[in-house]
Amino acid sequence: MKRKPPKALSKFRNIPTSVDGIRFDSKKEAARYCELKLLEKAKVIADLRLQVRIPLNVNGKKIGHYIADFVYLENGRQVVEDVKSTATKTPLYNLKKKILATYEPPIEIIEV
C-alpha cells in the first residue's frame, strides 16, 4: 500500500483558513477579518477591502507593489492594516513599509 507523503509545512508555519468563502493565509488573518466585519456592521469602520494592491513608486518610477491585508475607513481616515508575526517582518516588508511612509500623505501600515 502506498503512503501519502507528509504534507509540507508552510514557510511561516501558518495554517490557511477560510471564512465567508474567502481563503486567508493564516488563522490570525481570518480572525482579524471577523473582527473587522463586526466593526463594519457596527458602523465603527466603513468600506472594508481585502488584499488591496498599492503601487510602490520611487522618484516617480514604479518599482513594485505592496499588498495590504485590509484597507478601511475609520473616522474618514484611510487605515492600511497588515496581519504580521515576527517571522513575516522580513527585510523586504520593512523596505516596502518605509517607501509607503514617504508618500504624501504618508501611508502608515498598522501591524496587528
N, CA and C atoms as a LAMMPS dump frame, in Angstrom:
ITEM: TIMESTEP
0
ITEM: NUMBER OF ATOMS
336
ITEM: BOX BOUNDS ff ff ff
-5.0000000000000000e+02 5.0000000000000000e+02
-5.0000000000000000e+02 5.0000000000000000e+02
-5.0000000000000000e+02 5.0000000000000000e+02
ITEM: ATOMS id mol type element x y z
1 1 1 N 0.838 -1.172 0
2 1 2 C 0 0 0
3 1 3 C 0.889 1.243 0
4 2 1 N 0.553 2.193 -0.878
5 2 2 C 1.32 3.433 -0.969
6 2 3 C 0.945 4.368 0.172
7 3 1 N 1.988 5.017 0.705
8 3 2 C 1.74 6.032 1.726
9 3 3 C 1.704 7.395 1.075
10 4 1 N 0.864 8.243 1.603
11 4 2 C 0.85 9.62 1.121
12 4 3 C 2.042 10.329 1.732
13 5 1 N 2.71 11.165 0.926
14 5 2 C 3.825 11.921 1.507
15 5 3 C 3.294 12.902 2.543
16 6 1 N 4.091 13.177 3.586
17 6 2 C 3.607 14.13 4.599
18 6 3 C 3.385 15.502 3.977
19 7 1 N 2.362 16.166 4.495
20 7 2 C 2.04 17.496 3.991
21 7 3 C 3.158 18.461 4.389
22 8 1 N 3.66 19.21 3.428
23 8 2 C 4.746 20.15 3.696
24 8 3 C 4.233 21.314 4.537
25 9 1 N 5.054 21.747 5.472
26 9 2 C 4.707 22.91 6.279
27 9 3 C 4.908 24.162 5.452
28 10 1 N 4.09 25.166 5.721
29 10 2 C 4.26 26.422 5.01
30 10 3 C 5.508 27.126 5.537
31 11 1 N 5.986 28.075 4.788
32 11 2 C 7.229 28.778 5.115
33 11 3 C 7.204 29.354 6.532
34 12 1 N 6.076 29.944 6.927
35 12 2 C 5.982 30.568 8.242
36 12 3 C 5.119 29.753 9.207
37 13 1 N 4.818 28.5 8.843
38 13 2 C 4.018 27.568 9.648
39 13 3 C 2.594 28.06 9.919
40 14 1 N 2.098 28.904 9.015
41 14 2 C 0.727 29.383 9.142
42 14 3 C -0.237 28.323 8.617
43 15 1 N -1.474 28.408 9.052
44 15 2 C -2.499 27.465 8.616
45 15 3 C -3.555 28.231 7.829
46 16 1 N -3.639 27.997 6.507
47 16 2 C -4.665 28.673 5.708
48 16 3 C -6.059 28.37 6.259
49 17 1 N -6.901 29.394 6.279
50 17 2 C -8.229 29.285 6.871
51 17 3 C -9.233 30.021 5.985
52 18 1 N -10.439 29.447 5.851
53 18 2 C -11.487 30.08 5.046
54 18 3 C -12.605 30.601 5.938
55 19 1 N -13.068 31.812 5.609
56 19 2 C -14.214 32.434 6.292
57 19 3 C -15.035 33.127 5.21
58 20 1 N -16.336 32.948 5.234
59 20 2 C -17.235 33.556 4.242
60 20 3 C -16.81 33.226 2.813
61 21 1 N -16.23 32.049 2.609
62 21 2 C -15.788 31.646 1.28
63 21 3 C -14.507 32.337 0.825
64 22 1 N -13.857 33.055 1.74
65 22 2 C -12.6 33.752 1.421
66 22 3 C -11.46 33.004 2.087
67 23 1 N -10.409 32.705 1.319
68 23 2 C -9.255 31.993 1.862
69 23 3 C -8.243 32.999 2.406
70 24 1 N -7.871 32.827 3.666
71 24 2 C -6.872 33.672 4.303
72 24 3 C -5.606 32.855 4.522
73 25 1 N -4.467 33.537 4.531
74 25 2 C -3.184 32.846 4.662
75 25 3 C -2.962 32.272 6.055
76 26 1 N -3.681 32.772 7.055
77 26 2 C -3.475 32.288 8.417
78 26 3 C -4.748 32.397 9.235
79 27 1 N -4.767 31.666 10.359
80 27 2 C -5.892 31.761 11.28
81 27 3 C -5.975 33.167 11.865
82 28 1 N -4.819 33.753 12.123
83 28 2 C -4.767 35.097 12.708
84 28 3 C -5.398 36.128 11.761
85 29 1 N -5.098 36.013 10.467
86 29 2 C -5.675 36.937 9.48
87 29 3 C -7.183 36.725 9.362
88 30 1 N -7.626 35.481 9.387
89 30 2 C -9.059 35.183 9.312
90 30 3 C -9.785 35.734 10.538
91 31 1 N -9.17 35.614 11.715
92 31 2 C -9.778 36.138 12.937
93 31 3 C -9.882 37.662 12.874
94 32 1 N -8.848 38.314 12.348
95 32 2 C -8.891 39.774 12.24
96 32 3 C -9.991 40.211 11.277
97 33 1 N -10.166 39.46 10.186
98 33 2 C -11.236 39.749 9.234
99 33 3 C -12.59 39.704 9.949
100 34 1 N -12.806 38.7 10.778
101 34 2 C -14.073 38.578 11.514
102 34 3 C -14.277 39.786 12.43
103 35 1 N -13.209 40.233 13.103
104 35 2 C -13.297 41.415 13.961
105 35 3 C -13.668 42.657 13.144
106 36 1 N -13.001 42.822 12.006
107 36 2 C -13.262 43.998 11.167
108 36 3 C -14.678 43.971 10.592
109 37 1 N -15.193 42.794 10.245
110 37 2 C -16.572 42.692 9.739
111 37 3 C -17.563 43.138 10.818
112 38 1 N -17.305 42.766 12.07
113 38 2 C -18.175 43.2 13.161
114 38 3 C -18.104 44.714 13.339
115 39 1 N -16.885 45.279 13.253
116 39 2 C -16.729 46.728 13.373
117 39 3 C -17.445 47.452 12.233
118 40 1 N -17.395 46.857 11.032
119 40 2 C -18.084 47.465 9.891
120 40 3 C -19.605 47.399 10.089
121 41 1 N -20.082 46.275 10.588
122 41 2 C -21.519 46.119 10.83
123 41 3 C -22.011 47.111 11.896
124 42 1 N -21.132 47.393 12.881
125 42 2 C -21.465 48.348 13.942
126 42 3 C -21.219 49.793 13.509
127 43 1 N -20.799 49.961 12.271
128 43 2 C -20.537 51.284 11.678
129 43 3 C -19.395 52.046 12.363
130 44 1 N -18.466 51.298 12.951
131 44 2 C -17.256 51.902 13.531
132 44 3 C -16.255 52.169 12.412
133 45 1 N -16.221 51.254 11.422
134 45 2 C -15.387 51.426 10.234
135 45 3 C -16.28 51.302 9.008
136 46 1 N -15.746 51.694 7.841
137 46 2 C -16.518 51.599 6.597
138 46 3 C -15.605 51.183 5.449
139 47 1 N -16.205 50.726 4.37
140 47 2 C -15.503 50.421 3.122
141 47 3 C -14.345 49.437 3.319
142 48 1 N -14.605 48.334 4.03
143 48 2 C -13.58 47.316 4.258
144 48 3 C -13.228 46.626 2.943
145 49 1 N -11.944 46.634 2.607
146 49 2 C -11.447 45.961 1.394
147 49 3 C -10.298 45.033 1.776
148 50 1 N -10.173 43.939 1.043
149 50 2 C -9.152 42.934 1.323
150 50 3 C -8.147 42.864 0.18
151 51 1 N -6.898 42.565 0.533
152 51 2 C -5.826 42.349 -0.433
153 51 3 C -5.736 43.498 -1.442
154 52 1 N -5.58 44.699 -0.919
155 52 2 C -5.518 45.895 -1.745
156 52 3 C -4.09 46.094 -2.244
157 53 1 N -3.955 46.242 -3.545
158 53 2 C -2.645 46.415 -4.191
159 53 3 C -2.311 47.909 -4.248
160 54 1 N -1.17 48.285 -3.647
161 54 2 C -0.724 49.677 -3.615
162 54 3 C 0.596 49.763 -4.376
163 55 1 N 0.668 50.585 -5.434
164 55 2 C 1.916 50.688 -6.193
165 55 3 C 3.023 51.33 -5.356
166 56 1 N 4.231 50.84 -5.538
167 56 2 C 5.404 51.419 -4.888
168 56 3 C 6.148 52.257 -5.914
169 57 1 N 6.248 53.554 -5.653
170 57 2 C 6.929 54.479 -6.558
171 57 3 C 8.112 55.127 -5.852
172 58 1 N 9.239 55.192 -6.558
173 58 2 C 10.427 55.877 -6.054
174 58 3 C 10.901 56.815 -7.154
175 59 1 N 11.01 58.096 -6.812
176 59 2 C 11.418 59.112 -7.79
177 59 3 C 10.544 59.069 -9.045
178 60 1 N 9.252 58.847 -8.855
179 60 2 C 8.312 58.851 -9.968
180 60 3 C 8.29 57.58 -10.795
181 61 1 N 9.067 56.565 -10.403
182 61 2 C 9.087 55.299 -11.143
183 61 3 C 8.471 54.197 -10.305
184 62 1 N 7.616 53.402 -10.973
185 62 2 C 7.012 52.265 -10.278
186 62 3 C 8.064 51.17 -10.149
187 63 1 N 8.309 50.74 -8.904
188 63 2 C 9.316 49.695 -8.689
189 63 3 C 8.706 48.388 -8.203
190 64 1 N 7.412 48.388 -7.971
191 64 2 C 6.751 47.186 -7.482
192 64 3 C 5.424 47.545 -6.877
193 65 1 N 4.952 46.686 -5.968
194 65 2 C 3.688 46.94 -5.299
195 65 3 C 3.7 46.305 -3.906
196 66 1 N 2.805 46.788 -3.091
197 66 2 C 2.599 46.266 -1.751
198 66 3 C 1.148 45.803 -1.692
199 67 1 N 0.91 44.649 -1.128
200 67 2 C -0.456 44.16 -0.998
201 67 3 C -0.835 44.192 0.476
202 68 1 N -1.767 45.088 0.802
203 68 2 C -2.238 45.235 2.185
204 68 3 C -3.296 44.174 2.475
205 69 1 N -3.267 43.617 3.665
206 69 2 C -4.289 42.638 4.04
207 69 3 C -5.663 43.292 4.079
208 70 1 N -5.748 44.461 4.736
209 70 2 C -7.024 45.15 4.877
210 70 3 C -6.828 46.651 4.715
211 71 1 N -7.795 47.287 4.067
212 71 2 C -7.848 48.75 3.978
213 71 3 C -9.291 49.126 4.28
214 72 1 N -9.457 50.131 5.155
215 72 2 C -10.806 50.576 5.513
216 72 3 C -10.759 52.029 5.952
217 73 1 N -11.94 52.615 6.113
218 73 2 C -12.047 53.996 6.585
219 73 3 C -12.483 53.983 8.044
220 74 1 N -11.793 54.786 8.851
221 74 2 C -12.147 54.95 10.251
222 74 3 C -12.136 56.443 10.555
223 75 1 N -13.293 56.979 10.915
224 75 2 C -13.439 58.422 11.139
225 75 3 C -12.989 59.222 9.914
226 76 1 N -13.306 58.719 8.714
227 76 2 C -12.967 59.407 7.475
228 76 3 C -11.519 59.274 7.054
229 77 1 N -10.699 58.593 7.837
230 77 2 C -9.271 58.416 7.544
231 77 3 C -9.016 56.996 7.038
232 78 1 N -8.214 56.879 5.972
233 78 2 C -7.883 55.557 5.443
234 78 3 C -6.901 54.849 6.369
235 79 1 N -7.198 53.597 6.682
236 79 2 C -6.327 52.772 7.513
237 79 3 C -5.851 51.591 6.674
238 80 1 N -4.536 51.364 6.649
239 80 2 C -3.935 50.227 5.955
240 80 3 C -3.425 49.29 7.038
241 81 1 N -3.895 48.055 6.991
242 81 2 C -3.589 47.128 8.076
243 81 3 C -3.005 45.841 7.521
244 82 1 N -2.017 45.303 8.232
245 82 2 C -1.386 44.052 7.835
246 82 3 C -1.262 43.165 9.058
247 83 1 N -1.655 41.905 8.913
248 83 2 C -1.524 40.945 9.997
249 83 3 C -0.116 40.37 9.895
250 84 1 N 0.663 40.567 10.962
251 84 2 C 2.069 40.173 10.928
252 84 3 C 2.456 39.39 12.169
253 85 1 N 3.373 38.459 11.969
254 85 2 C 4.065 37.802 13.074
255 85 3 C 5.526 38.232 12.961
256 86 1 N 6.3 37.956 13.956
257 86 2 C 7.715 38.336 13.921
258 86 3 C 8.4 37.743 12.693
259 87 1 N 8.064 36.513 12.343
260 87 2 C 8.71 35.831 11.221
261 87 3 C 8.407 36.49 9.879
262 88 1 N 7.249 37.134 9.748
263 88 2 C 6.875 37.71 8.455
264 88 3 C 7.318 39.159 8.294
265 89 1 N 7.984 39.702 9.294
266 89 2 C 8.528 41.067 9.181
267 89 3 C 9.909 40.968 8.539
268 90 1 N 9.89 40.666 7.259
269 90 2 C 11.126 40.45 6.505
270 90 3 C 11.758 41.776 6.105
271 91 1 N 13.035 41.752 5.695
272 91 2 C 13.661 42.979 5.199
273 91 3 C 12.893 43.602 4.027
274 92 1 N 12.35 42.782 3.133
275 92 2 C 11.579 43.309 2.001
276 92 3 C 10.311 44.009 2.497
277 93 1 N 9.616 43.413 3.436
278 93 2 C 8.426 44.045 4.014
279 93 3 C 8.798 45.389 4.64
280 94 1 N 9.886 45.415 5.413
281 94 2 C 10.311 46.661 6.069
282 94 3 C 10.658 47.739 5.046
283 95 1 N 11.284 47.36 3.931
284 95 2 C 11.615 48.319 2.88
285 95 3 C 10.336 48.893 2.258
286 96 1 N 9.379 48.035 1.949
287 96 2 C 8.117 48.496 1.365
288 96 3 C 7.404 49.439 2.322
289 97 1 N 7.421 49.117 3.608
290 97 2 C 6.789 49.961 4.619
291 97 3 C 7.442 51.345 4.653
292 98 1 N 8.759 51.392 4.538
293 98 2 C 9.484 52.676 4.536
294 98 3 C 9.156 53.492 3.291
295 99 1 N 9.027 52.831 2.144
296 99 2 C 8.676 53.54 0.904
297 99 3 C 7.291 54.166 1.035
298 100 1 N 6.335 53.41 1.565
299 100 2 C 4.971 53.93 1.715
300 100 3 C 4.933 55.104 2.696
301 101 1 N 5.82 55.111 3.662
302 101 2 C 5.87 56.21 4.635
303 101 3 C 6.353 57.515 4.001
304 102 1 N 7.003 57.45 2.81
305 102 2 C 7.486 58.656 2.133
306 102 3 C 6.405 59.311 1.279
307 103 1 N 5.273 58.635 1.094
308 103 2 C 4.202 59.174 0.271
309 103 3 C 3.6 60.418 0.91
310 104 1 N 2.971 61.231 0.067
311 104 2 C 2.282 62.419 0.566
312 104 3 C 0.803 62.299 0.264
313 105 1 N -0.101 62.11 1.177
314 105 2 C 0.187 61.938 2.594
315 105 3 C 0.811 60.559 2.839
316 106 1 N 1.572 60.412 3.933
317 106 2 C 2.226 59.127 4.21
318 106 3 C 1.213 58.017 4.413
319 107 1 N 1.569 56.833 3.956
320 107 2 C 0.724 55.656 4.2
321 107 3 C 1.381 54.899 5.34
322 108 1 N 0.684 54.865 6.467
323 108 2 C 1.194 54.164 7.634
324 108 3 C 0.53 52.794 7.68
325 109 1 N 1.326 51.764 7.875
326 109 2 C 0.79 50.403 7.969
327 109 3 C 0.624 50.068 9.439
328 110 1 N -0.582 49.699 9.829
329 110 2 C -0.86 49.257 11.183
330 110 3 C -0.634 47.745 11.202
331 111 1 N 0.241 47.29 12.082
332 111 2 C 0.517 45.847 12.189
333 111 3 C -0.311 45.264 13.322
334 112 1 N -1.001 44.186 13.018
335 112 2 C -1.835 43.526 14.03
336 112 3 C -1.226 42.191 14.357
